[in-house]
């Protein structure tokens, strides 16, 4: 059931025509009308169970509620990792692959009616919240978009207050706001509700836009895929799992190979002006046979992670962007085993762009020289270019093209996944650059939105300025005016501009491949930049006759990383790197 359109407009006009009728409603009258809008008090009070599944970006969520004391929440990532929390009465447990141990239990007394309160919160049933002991207060009225709304403040016992914005015509909640205090951090949360439909006699929002501001910022869109009320629900959902069940949940989290997290000194990074440590964390994945065959040597693939990520983001088995679990699946399917190396390029600016800059350090030389030399001297590698591969995702995909063009003497094969930052930026966005210019300290960088962080990292990498503390960088727009010299510096660092100078180097590679999802779209200046840039690189290489493969697959920027690693990246290097028997 959709509550929108001309009926709503007509009712609103009628409401105002009869002399501020809405102003005369008391809190109890508003709560009663909210009951009726949701489906009626009798239907609402009869709720015994509730199941809700929803999708938000790259995660799937599921919630199970059963009176009087059953609660279970599941979060499943695109890579298949599951985080589960559950409670039955005072006994709770959690399975979280990101913590040690993954399975933990706890006892905690819960207030009476806590499940009923959770059900009421899911459908924004205000009288239901009041019935569980929450304090409810009418604050007044406020315009929300094109409608008048009542502001109802609800404060559950020992919990955070939430202000609900109840539409003065439909009496459904269209917005909710609260402030969460976590230690010294303050987070303002806002949810906007829409797409109301009747489900099992109850009106439920199926579209929720969630916004956070303050010390944590972000926006996400949540789509409810299914919700059911009073469906049979087994108590076993809430009980602690057996050892066999824990083992099943842990499947795919434990590696057959070995993952080492080491530190590698980067002489090329010493003296960077921003003061980041030249001693970089590095993840080294050793395949299953490494410890079993002490005389065997292995090719190495150097994998460059994306912006905002780290060496752990792309190697910890439980994480959705991890390359280690899909690599082992590829080995099990017949791909030859290799060592994987992922350096940590997370900097003060959230990412290094794998470029050479006095501000952040010479990341090109660190990867191609310092890191390769260390790995060759500490692990059983095949220390030859024919046995070295270079790969990366997003910012790392950009870095893969950049380093491959400049260092064919080090690497022989390259695979770039969803590369960013490919085309020259000739028309920087003034509004975005103004936000970057407003950054005053490192805390501002941490709190900034992704586009602001990315532009600042790009400036630190491509237009460093040793005479401009505290960040030692120039922006392509200063005080609202374009800076042609800086714009030219940025353009010179774009692979689509660089590639023409490095065609002879690219011809030296045994194999070149890159891919991108058909929904990997970043709109800027009216263009689908990411996807089109990869198409342009494919065209340029074809025009020059440079052997390569390029694939557009079904997917977005991140949701196919594990699958692409398993079925494309690892088999690619298995086929094109030189292994011991071939030497």
Backbone torsions as a table, in degrees:
resi	resn	phi	psi	omega
1	UNK	NA	121.5	-177.2
2	UNK	-103.9	129.2	-175.8
3	UNK	-111.4	89.3	-174.9
4	UNK	-155.8	-176.4	164.9
5	UNK	83.4	-157.1	-170.2
6	UNK	-66.6	-32.9	179.3
7	UNK	-60.1	-45.0	179.8
8	UNK	-62.3	-44.7	-179.2
9	UNK	-62.1	-43.5	179.9
10	UNK	-62.5	-41.5	179.6
11	UNK	-65.1	-37.3	-179.8
12	UNK	-66.2	-41.6	177.2
13	UNK	-62.2	-44.0	179.7
14	UNK	-60.6	-39.1	-179.2
15	UNK	-61.1	-47.6	-179.2
16	UNK	-69.5	-31.1	-176.5
17	UNK	-66.4	-27.9	-177.2
18	UNK	-96.5	27.0	166.5
19	UNK	75.9	58.0	171.5
20	UNK	55.7	47.5	178.4
21	UNK	-57.5	-37.2	-177.2
22	UNK	-63.1	-29.6	-177.5
23	UNK	-66.5	-21.0	-175.0
24	UNK	-87.0	-8.4	-177.6
25	UNK	-72.5	138.1	174.6
26	UNK	-87.6	171.8	178.3
27	UNK	-59.6	-44.9	-179.3
28	UNK	-62.3	-38.2	178.9
29	UNK	-66.1	-38.0	178.6
30	UNK	-66.0	-42.3	179.6
31	UNK	-63.9	-38.2	179.2
32	UNK	-66.0	-42.2	178.6
33	UNK	-67.1	-33.3	174.4
34	UNK	-64.0	-40.3	174.4
35	UNK	-55.8	-50.7	-175.8
36	UNK	-64.4	-39.8	-179.3
37	UNK	-65.3	-33.5	-178.7
38	UNK	-79.4	-20.3	179.7
39	UNK	142.6	-6.3	178.5
40	UNK	105.2	143.9	-175.9
41	UNK	-58.7	-39.2	-177.1
42	UNK	-63.2	-44.4	178.8
43	UNK	-65.4	-43.3	-177.7
44	UNK	-65.3	-42.1	-177.7
45	UNK	-71.2	-15.9	-178.5
46	UNK	-86.8	-2.4	-178.4
47	UNK	-62.5	126.2	176.9
48	UNK	-115.6	-35.2	177.1
49	UNK	-134.8	156.9	175.3
50	UNK	-148.2	133.0	174.9
51	UNK	-126.9	133.0	-176.0
52	UNK	-139.2	126.7	174.1
53	UNK	-121.0	142.3	-176.9
54	UNK	-148.8	161.6	177.3
55	UNK	-121.7	136.3	-179.6
56	UNK	-141.9	109.9	-177.3
57	UNK	54.9	-117.4	-175.6
58	UNK	-101.5	16.0	179.8
59	UNK	-123.8	153.0	176.1
60	UNK	-114.0	135.5	179.8
61	UNK	-120.3	150.2	176.0
62	UNK	-141.5	137.5	179.9
63	UNK	-130.9	132.5	178.8
64	UNK	-124.7	127.1	179.1
65	UNK	-129.0	136.1	178.5
66	UNK	-145.3	123.4	177.0
67	UNK	-70.6	143.7	6.9
68	UNK	-95.1	-14.5	-170.2
69	UNK	-144.8	28.8	-179.2
70	UNK	-109.4	129.6	-179.4
71	UNK	-148.0	134.0	177.3
72	UNK	-147.5	133.9	178.8
73	UNK	-125.7	134.7	178.1
74	UNK	-128.1	137.6	173.3
75	UNK	-124.8	123.7	-179.8
76	UNK	-119.3	124.2	-179.6
77	UNK	-83.9	169.5	-179.5
78	UNK	-62.9	-26.1	178.4
79	UNK	-83.9	-0.5	176.9
80	UNK	95.7	-0.7	177.7
81	UNK	-69.8	136.8	-179.3
82	UNK	-117.8	131.1	171.2
83	UNK	-112.2	122.0	-174.4
84	UNK	-124.3	131.8	171.3
85	UNK	-125.4	138.2	-179.1
86	UNK	-148.5	157.4	-179.6
87	UNK	-148.4	137.8	169.9
88	UNK	-129.4	109.8	-174.2
89	UNK	58.9	-118.7	-176.8
90	UNK	-96.7	-1.8	-178.1
91	UNK	-98.5	122.6	-179.7
92	UNK	-125.8	155.9	175.7
93	UNK	-146.4	160.7	-178.7
94	UNK	-143.0	138.4	171.2
95	UNK	-118.5	113.1	-177.2
96	UNK	-135.1	105.3	-177.6
97	UNK	-62.5	-14.0	-177.9
98	UNK	-86.8	-5.0	179.2
99	UNK	-119.0	165.3	179.0
100	UNK	-125.8	124.5	-6.9
101	UNK	-72.1	160.3	-177.0
102	UNK	-67.7	-34.2	-179.3
103	UNK	-104.4	126.4	-179.5
104	UNK	-139.0	148.8	178.8
105	UNK	-122.6	162.1	-178.5
106	UNK	-160.7	148.8	173.7
107	UNK	-112.3	137.1	-179.4
108	UNK	-156.3	131.9	176.4
109	UNK	-75.3	132.4	179.6
110	UNK	-110.3	147.7	179.8
111	UNK	-67.5	153.7	177.0
112	UNK	-58.1	139.8	176.0
113	UNK	78.4	16.7	-175.8
114	UNK	-69.6	-32.7	176.9
115	UNK	-70.0	-42.7	177.4
116	UNK	-59.2	-38.7	178.2
117	UNK	-64.2	-39.9	178.6
118	UNK	-65.1	-40.8	177.4
119	UNK	-62.6	-45.5	-178.9
120	UNK	-62.1	-38.4	179.9
121	UNK	-64.0	-36.6	-177.5
122	UNK	-64.4	-30.0	-178.7
123	UNK	-113.4	9.5	179.6
124	UNK	54.9	48.2	178.5
125	UNK	-92.2	102.4	-170.7
126	UNK	-71.3	-41.8	178.3
127	UNK	-64.3	-31.6	177.0
128	UNK	-66.4	-38.3	176.9
129	UNK	-67.2	-40.6	178.9
130	UNK	-63.2	-37.1	-178.5
131	UNK	-65.8	-21.9	179.1
132	UNK	-90.7	6.1	175.6
133	UNK	106.4	2.1	179.4
134	UNK	-73.1	143.8	174.3
135	UNK	-79.9	131.4	-177.0
136	UNK	-123.3	132.1	-173.7
137	UNK	-139.4	135.4	175.5
138	UNK	-87.7	117.9	-176.9
139	UNK	-93.1	-22.8	-177.4
140	UNK	141.2	-153.4	-178.4
141	UNK	-129.3	156.4	179.9
142	UNK	-155.4	148.1	176.8
143	UNK	-78.8	128.9	175.0
144	UNK	-121.4	107.9	-174.0
145	UNK	55.1	-114.2	-175.3
146	UNK	-102.5	15.8	-173.7
147	UNK	-134.8	153.7	174.1
148	UNK	-86.8	139.3	-178.6
149	UNK	-135.5	144.5	172.5
150	UNK	-83.5	140.3	176.9
151	UNK	-99.8	115.0	-178.9
152	UNK	-115.8	116.3	178.8
153	UNK	-91.9	125.3	-179.2
154	UNK	-119.4	125.5	-179.7
155	UNK	-124.5	97.9	176.6
156	UNK	-65.4	162.6	177.6
157	UNK	-62.7	128.9	176.4
158	UNK	55.0	38.9	179.6
159	UNK	-145.2	175.7	-176.1
160	UNK	-77.8	140.6	176.4
161	UNK	-72.9	144.3	175.5
162	UNK	-129.5	134.5	175.7
163	UNK	-100.7	120.6	-179.6
164	UNK	-99.6	134.7	178.1
165	UNK	-101.6	106.6	-173.8
166	UNK	-100.4	117.5	-179.1
167	UNK	-55.3	130.4	-175.2
168	UNK	-73.4	-8.6	178.1
169	UNK	-106.3	-51.4	-176.7
170	UNK	-87.0	-22.1	-176.9
171	UNK	60.6	27.4	169.5
172	UNK	-102.1	150.1	179.1
173	UNK	-75.0	124.3	180.0
174	UNK	-105.2	-15.0	178.9
175	UNK	-156.7	150.6	174.9
176	UNK	-140.6	139.4	-178.9
177	UNK	-133.4	142.9	176.4
178	UNK	-151.7	163.3	176.4
179	UNK	-122.3	126.7	-178.1
180	UNK	-109.4	130.5	178.7
181	UNK	-109.2	116.0	177.8
182	UNK	-118.1	93.4	-175.0
183	UNK	63.6	-122.5	-179.9
184	UNK	-86.2	-7.2	-177.0
185	UNK	-90.7	138.6	176.8
186	UNK	-119.9	126.8	-176.1
187	UNK	-125.1	123.5	174.6
188	UNK	-94.7	126.1	-177.5
189	UNK	-115.1	135.8	178.3
190	UNK	-135.4	133.0	175.8
191	UNK	-122.1	131.6	177.8
192	UNK	-113.6	125.1	-171.7
193	UNK	-104.9	142.4	177.8
194	UNK	-158.8	-174.8	-179.4
195	UNK	52.4	60.9	-178.2
196	UNK	-78.7	132.7	179.7
197	UNK	-138.8	152.0	175.8
198	UNK	-81.4	127.4	176.5
199	UNK	-134.4	119.9	-179.4
200	UNK	51.4	38.3	177.1
201	UNK	83.2	2.1	-177.4
202	UNK	-120.7	135.7	178.9
203	UNK	-82.2	122.7	-173.2
204	UNK	-130.3	136.9	174.2
205	UNK	-72.8	131.7	179.7
206	UNK	-108.0	-1.7	177.3
207	UNK	-133.3	123.6	-178.7
208	UNK	-131.6	123.1	173.5
209	UNK	-98.5	120.0	-178.4
210	UNK	-106.9	130.8	179.4
211	UNK	-127.0	141.9	174.1
212	UNK	-126.4	139.8	176.5
213	UNK	-140.3	173.4	-175.6
214	UNK	99.5	-132.6	-177.6
215	UNK	-77.3	-15.3	172.7
216	UNK	-129.9	130.0	-177.6
217	UNK	-122.5	154.9	177.2
218	UNK	159.3	160.0	178.1
219	UNK	-135.0	137.8	177.2
220	UNK	-141.7	151.3	178.8
221	UNK	-112.0	124.9	-178.3
222	UNK	-111.4	128.5	178.3
223	UNK	-115.6	119.4	178.7
224	UNK	-76.8	121.0	-178.1
225	UNK	-91.0	-33.8	-179.7
226	UNK	-156.1	139.8	171.9
227	UNK	-143.6	134.6	179.6
228	UNK	-136.5	147.8	-178.7
229	UNK	-124.2	135.5	176.9
230	UNK	65.1	23.3	171.6
231	UNK	-78.0	150.0	178.1
232	UNK	-56.3	139.0	-178.0
233	UNK	-143.2	119.2	-175.4
234	UNK	-77.2	139.4	180.0
235	UNK	-64.2	-19.2	-179.0
236	UNK	-63.5	-20.2	176.5
237	UNK	-58.5	-31.8	-171.3
238	UNK	-99.6	-13.2	-177.7
239	UNK	-78.5	151.4	178.9
240	UNK	-60.5	138.7	-178.1
241	UNK	-71.8	155.3	175.3
242	UNK	-77.4	171.8	178.6
243	UNK	-61.1	-37.3	179.2
244	UNK	-64.8	-39.3	179.5
245	UNK	-68.1	-38.7	178.0
246	UNK	-63.3	-41.7	178.4
247	UNK	-61.3	-39.2	178.7
248	UNK	-66.1	-42.4	179.3
249	UNK	-66.4	-28.8	-177.4
250	UNK	-83.8	-8.0	-177.5
251	UNK	-59.7	133.2	-178.2
252	UNK	89.6	-6.0	179.7
253	UNK	-95.7	-30.8	179.7
254	UNK	-89.8	127.9	-179.1
255	UNK	-85.3	148.9	172.5
256	UNK	-82.9	-28.4	174.6
257	UNK	-87.0	-162.3	-176.6
258	UNK	-128.5	136.5	-179.9
259	UNK	-111.9	120.6	177.9
260	UNK	-111.7	136.9	174.0
261	UNK	-111.9	112.2	-173.6
262	UNK	-120.0	179.2	174.8
263	UNK	-123.3	133.1	-179.9
264	UNK	-121.9	126.3	179.1
265	UNK	-76.3	129.8	178.3
266	UNK	-107.0	100.3	178.2
267	UNK	-60.5	-32.3	-180.0
268	UNK	-69.4	-15.7	-178.5
269	UNK	-99.1	-7.9	-178.7
270	UNK	-63.1	134.4	175.9
271	UNK	84.3	9.6	177.0
272	UNK	-60.2	138.9	-169.5
273	UNK	-66.2	-28.1	-177.0
274	UNK	-78.1	-14.8	174.2
275	UNK	88.3	17.4	175.3
276	UNK	-69.0	147.7	-178.5
277	UNK	-65.3	136.3	174.5
278	UNK	-80.1	-6.7	177.2
279	UNK	-93.4	106.7	-168.7
280	UNK	-103.9	133.9	171.7
281	UNK	-63.9	141.1	179.9
282	UNK	-139.9	132.7	174.7
283	UNK	-96.0	131.3	178.4
284	UNK	-122.6	116.4	176.9
285	UNK	-97.4	124.1	178.5
286	UNK	-107.2	125.1	-172.8
287	UNK	-67.0	167.4	-174.1
288	UNK	-53.3	-34.7	-176.2
289	UNK	-84.1	-7.2	-173.1
290	UNK	-58.5	-46.2	-178.4
291	UNK	-80.9	-20.2	-177.4
292	UNK	-86.0	-24.4	-177.6
293	UNK	-123.7	82.0	-171.7
294	UNK	-65.5	-12.6	180.0
295	UNK	-100.7	-1.4	-176.0
296	UNK	-86.2	141.6	176.7
297	UNK	-112.9	157.7	-169.2
298	UNK	-134.5	146.4	166.9
299	UNK	-67.4	163.0	-179.0
300	UNK	-128.5	134.9	170.8
301	UNK	-110.6	121.7	176.5
302	UNK	-93.0	116.5	-175.0
303	UNK	-108.9	124.9	-177.7
304	UNK	-100.6	122.6	-174.7
305	UNK	-78.8	170.8	-177.1
306	UNK	-84.8	172.1	-178.6
307	UNK	-62.2	131.6	-179.3
308	UNK	85.5	-10.0	179.4
309	UNK	-91.5	-178.2	177.7
310	UNK	-141.3	-179.7	174.5
311	UNK	-60.8	-34.7	-179.2
312	UNK	-74.6	-34.4	-179.8
313	UNK	-55.1	-34.9	-174.6
314	UNK	-103.9	6.7	-180.0
315	UNK	-131.0	-25.4	179.7
316	UNK	-64.5	124.3	-171.0
317	UNK	-55.6	-32.1	-173.9
318	UNK	-78.9	-12.5	-173.6
319	UNK	-87.2	147.3	-173.3
320	UNK	-65.9	-23.8	-179.7
321	UNK	-97.5	7.7	-177.4
322	UNK	-64.4	139.4	177.4
323	UNK	-99.7	-7.2	-173.6
324	UNK	-75.6	-46.2	180.0
325	UNK	-63.9	-48.8	177.1
326	UNK	-62.9	-30.7	176.3
327	UNK	-62.6	-42.7	179.7
328	UNK	-67.3	-32.8	174.5
329	UNK	-63.7	-40.1	178.7
330	UNK	-65.8	-40.4	177.3
331	UNK	-61.1	-43.7	-179.4
332	UNK	-63.8	-26.6	-179.0
333	UNK	-87.9	-0.5	175.8
334	UNK	121.5	-8.3	176.9
335	UNK	-68.5	147.1	-179.4
336	UNK	-77.6	146.2	-173.4
337	UNK	-76.1	145.7	-180.0
338	UNK	-147.5	163.3	174.3
339	UNK	-86.8	139.9	176.3
340	UNK	-115.2	133.7	-178.6
341	UNK	-126.4	125.1	-179.3
342	UNK	-126.1	105.1	177.8
343	UNK	-79.8	152.5	179.1
344	UNK	-89.1	112.6	179.9
345	UNK	-108.5	22.7	176.3
346	UNK	-77.1	122.5	-175.7
347	UNK	-120.3	-175.7	172.8
348	UNK	-53.7	-32.3	-177.5
349	UNK	-94.5	15.1	176.0
350	UNK	79.8	-15.0	177.6
351	UNK	-170.4	148.6	-174.2
352	UNK	-89.2	-18.5	-171.7
353	UNK	63.4	8.6	177.2
354	UNK	50.9	41.6	-176.2
355	UNK	-116.9	172.6	179.3
356	UNK	-100.8	114.3	-175.7
357	UNK	-148.4	137.2	176.3
358	UNK	-66.2	-22.9	-178.5
359	UNK	-73.7	-46.9	-176.0
360	UNK	-107.9	-12.6	-178.9
361	UNK	109.3	168.2	-178.8
362	UNK	-90.1	87.1	-177.2
363	UNK	-73.3	-26.0	176.6
364	UNK	-61.4	-49.8	-178.4
365	UNK	-69.6	-35.2	177.8
366	UNK	-59.0	-47.1	-178.1
367	UNK	-69.2	-52.1	-170.6
368	UNK	-76.1	-24.0	-175.8
369	UNK	-117.6	-65.5	-173.8
370	UNK	-59.7	-49.3	-175.6
371	UNK	-69.1	-45.7	-179.7
372	UNK	-61.1	-42.4	179.7
373	UNK	-62.8	-41.4	-179.9
374	UNK	-64.8	-48.0	-178.0
375	UNK	-62.3	-42.4	179.6
376	UNK	-64.2	-29.5	-177.2
377	UNK	-90.4	-11.6	-176.4
378	UNK	-117.7	-10.3	-179.1
379	UNK	-132.8	162.8	-176.9
380	UNK	-82.9	72.9	179.6
381	UNK	-93.1	170.5	165.4
382	UNK	-99.3	100.9	-168.1
383	UNK	-78.9	58.4	180.0
384	UNK	-137.1	150.1	-177.8
385	UNK	-60.0	-32.9	-178.3
386	UNK	-64.4	-18.0	-178.9
387	UNK	-110.4	16.2	177.4
388	UNK	-118.1	131.2	176.1
389	UNK	-117.2	155.8	179.0
390	UNK	-127.8	131.2	-178.8
391	UNK	-147.4	167.8	177.3
392	UNK	179.5	166.3	-178.6
393	UNK	-124.7	135.0	174.8
394	UNK	61.8	-114.6	173.6
395	UNK	-56.0	-36.9	176.8
396	UNK	-69.3	-29.6	173.9
397	UNK	-67.1	-38.8	173.0
398	UNK	-61.9	-48.6	179.9
399	UNK	-60.2	-33.7	178.7
400	UNK	-62.6	-48.0	177.4
401	UNK	-62.1	-44.3	-176.2
402	UNK	-61.1	-51.8	-177.3
403	UNK	-70.9	-35.0	179.5
404	UNK	-63.5	-40.7	178.7
405	UNK	-60.8	-36.8	-172.2
406	UNK	-94.2	-17.5	-172.4
407	UNK	-132.8	59.9	175.3
408	UNK	-70.9	-13.8	176.7
409	UNK	-76.6	-13.4	-177.9
410	UNK	-103.9	-41.9	-174.5
411	UNK	-117.4	152.1	-178.5
412	UNK	-117.3	-18.2	-179.4
413	UNK	-140.9	145.4	-179.6
414	UNK	-139.8	145.6	178.5
415	UNK	-139.2	114.8	-178.8
416	UNK	-106.7	125.6	-179.7
417	UNK	-105.2	121.9	175.1
418	UNK	45.3	56.0	-175.7
419	UNK	-64.7	138.6	176.2
420	UNK	-97.5	174.1	164.5
421	UNK	59.3	31.2	-175.1
422	UNK	-79.1	-44.6	-175.7
423	UNK	-85.4	153.7	175.4
424	UNK	-63.7	139.2	177.4
425	UNK	-95.0	94.9	-176.2
426	UNK	-94.3	-17.9	-179.6
427	UNK	-129.8	75.8	-179.2
428	UNK	-58.9	150.0	-179.2
429	UNK	-82.5	117.1	-175.3
430	UNK	-61.4	-41.5	-178.0
431	UNK	-64.4	-41.7	179.1
432	UNK	-66.1	-41.7	179.8
433	UNK	-66.3	-29.4	176.5
434	UNK	-66.4	-36.9	176.9
435	UNK	-67.3	-37.3	176.9
436	UNK	-65.3	-43.3	-179.1
437	UNK	-63.3	-24.6	-178.9
438	UNK	-77.8	-11.0	179.1
439	UNK	-66.6	127.6	-176.0
440	UNK	-111.5	-29.3	-178.0
441	UNK	-149.2	179.5	-175.1
442	UNK	-66.2	-31.6	177.8
443	UNK	-64.4	-36.0	177.0
444	UNK	-63.2	-37.9	178.7
445	UNK	-63.4	-45.5	-178.3
446	UNK	-61.6	-36.3	-176.4
447	UNK	-86.3	-12.9	-174.3
448	UNK	-68.1	157.3	174.9
449	UNK	-68.8	161.0	-177.0
450	UNK	-54.4	-48.2	-178.5
451	UNK	-60.5	-36.4	178.7
452	UNK	-67.0	-45.4	177.9
453	UNK	-59.9	-44.1	-177.5
454	UNK	-64.1	-40.3	179.4
455	UNK	-68.4	-35.8	179.1
456	UNK	-69.5	-40.1	177.0
457	UNK	-63.3	-38.8	178.9
458	UNK	-64.3	-41.8	178.6
459	UNK	-63.9	-42.2	179.1
460	UNK	-63.1	-33.9	-177.4
461	UNK	-82.7	-39.4	-168.1
462	UNK	-110.5	-17.7	177.0
463	UNK	-136.7	59.7	179.4
464	UNK	-68.6	152.4	177.4
465	UNK	-141.6	103.8	-175.6
466	UNK	-66.3	-10.7	-178.5
467	UNK	-105.2	18.0	-175.4
468	UNK	-130.5	70.4	176.1
469	UNK	-69.7	162.1	6.9
470	UNK	-89.5	-9.7	-174.8
471	UNK	-103.8	-10.8	173.8
472	UNK	56.3	56.7	-179.8
473	UNK	-154.8	157.6	173.8
474	UNK	-114.4	147.6	177.3
475	UNK	-104.8	149.8	-179.3
476	UNK	-71.2	-11.9	171.8
477	UNK	-131.9	122.0	179.4
478	UNK	-121.7	126.5	179.9
479	UNK	53.5	38.1	176.9
480	UNK	81.6	-1.1	-176.1
481	UNK	-111.7	130.8	176.6
482	UNK	-61.3	143.8	178.7
483	UNK	-113.1	95.6	-173.5
484	UNK	-53.5	-39.6	-178.5
485	UNK	-64.9	-39.8	-179.7
486	UNK	-72.8	-39.4	176.7
487	UNK	-59.4	-40.3	178.6
488	UNK	-64.2	-38.8	178.0
489	UNK	-62.7	-43.5	179.1
490	UNK	-63.4	-44.2	-178.4
491	UNK	-62.1	-35.9	-179.0
492	UNK	-66.6	-17.6	-179.9
493	UNK	-97.9	5.6	179.6
494	UNK	-86.8	126.0	-179.2
495	UNK	-53.5	-35.4	179.1
496	UNK	-66.8	-22.9	174.2
497	UNK	-89.4	-36.3	-176.9
498	UNK	-71.3	-34.4	-166.5
499	UNK	-56.1	-33.5	-176.7
500	UNK	-64.3	-27.7	179.6
501	UNK	-80.3	-17.3	-170.6
502	UNK	-117.9	19.2	178.4
503	UNK	-57.8	-43.9	177.6
504	UNK	-58.6	-36.9	178.1
505	UNK	-67.5	-41.8	-178.6
506	UNK	-66.9	-28.9	178.1
507	UNK	-66.3	-18.1	-178.1
508	UNK	-79.5	-10.6	-175.4
509	UNK	-78.7	141.3	174.3
510	UNK	-66.7	-36.5	-177.7
511	UNK	-156.6	140.5	177.0
512	UNK	-132.5	131.7	177.3
513	UNK	-146.7	148.6	172.4
514	UNK	-153.6	157.7	-177.3
515	UNK	-146.9	169.0	178.2
516	UNK	-163.3	150.3	179.1
517	UNK	-77.9	148.7	-179.9
518	UNK	-69.6	-13.4	177.5
519	UNK	-111.4	16.2	178.2
520	UNK	-83.0	78.0	-170.2
521	UNK	-119.0	123.5	172.4
522	UNK	-120.4	111.0	-174.8
523	UNK	-86.2	123.9	175.0
524	UNK	-146.0	134.9	-176.8
525	UNK	49.3	34.4	174.0
526	UNK	81.2	8.6	-177.8
527	UNK	-120.4	151.8	172.8
528	UNK	-84.6	86.4	-163.4
529	UNK	-65.4	-52.5	-172.5
530	UNK	-60.3	-53.0	-176.7
531	UNK	-65.0	-45.2	-178.2
532	UNK	-65.2	-36.5	-179.1
533	UNK	-63.5	-40.8	177.8
534	UNK	-66.5	-37.6	175.5
535	UNK	-62.3	-39.5	179.6
536	UNK	-65.7	-40.5	178.7
537	UNK	-64.0	-40.6	176.8
538	UNK	-59.0	-45.0	-179.3
539	UNK	-63.9	-43.9	-179.2
540	UNK	-61.7	-46.8	-179.6
541	UNK	-63.9	-37.3	177.2
542	UNK	-66.0	-40.1	179.6
543	UNK	-61.8	-36.1	179.4
544	UNK	-85.8	-5.7	-179.4
545	UNK	74.6	25.0	177.9
546	UNK	-82.5	120.7	-179.8
547	UNK	-62.3	131.1	179.3
548	UNK	-168.6	168.0	170.2
549	UNK	-124.6	144.9	179.9
550	UNK	-139.5	134.7	-177.4
551	UNK	-135.4	134.9	169.8
552	UNK	-105.7	119.8	-176.3
553	UNK	-114.4	168.6	178.3
554	UNK	-77.5	115.4	-179.5
555	UNK	159.5	174.6	178.5
556	UNK	-109.0	-152.9	-172.2
557	UNK	-73.3	-28.2	-173.4
558	UNK	-128.8	-18.0	-166.3
559	UNK	-76.3	-2.4	179.3
560	UNK	-120.9	13.1	-177.3
561	UNK	-55.2	-54.3	-178.3
562	UNK	-59.5	-43.4	-178.2
563	UNK	-65.3	-42.9	-179.6
564	UNK	-65.4	-37.0	176.3
565	UNK	-62.8	-43.2	-176.8
566	UNK	-68.7	-47.8	-170.7
567	UNK	-97.7	-12.8	-178.5
568	UNK	-124.4	-58.5	-169.9
569	UNK	-64.1	-53.6	-178.9
570	UNK	-64.3	-46.1	175.3
571	UNK	-59.2	-34.4	177.9
572	UNK	-59.8	-49.4	-179.5
573	UNK	-72.5	-32.4	176.0
574	UNK	-59.6	-35.2	-178.2
575	UNK	-83.0	-31.7	-168.3
576	UNK	-107.5	-20.1	175.3
577	UNK	-80.2	156.8	178.0
578	UNK	-90.2	126.2	-179.3
579	UNK	-104.2	168.1	-173.4
580	UNK	-51.7	-42.7	-175.7
581	UNK	-67.7	-17.7	-176.0
582	UNK	-94.7	-6.1	-174.3
583	UNK	-77.9	NA	NA
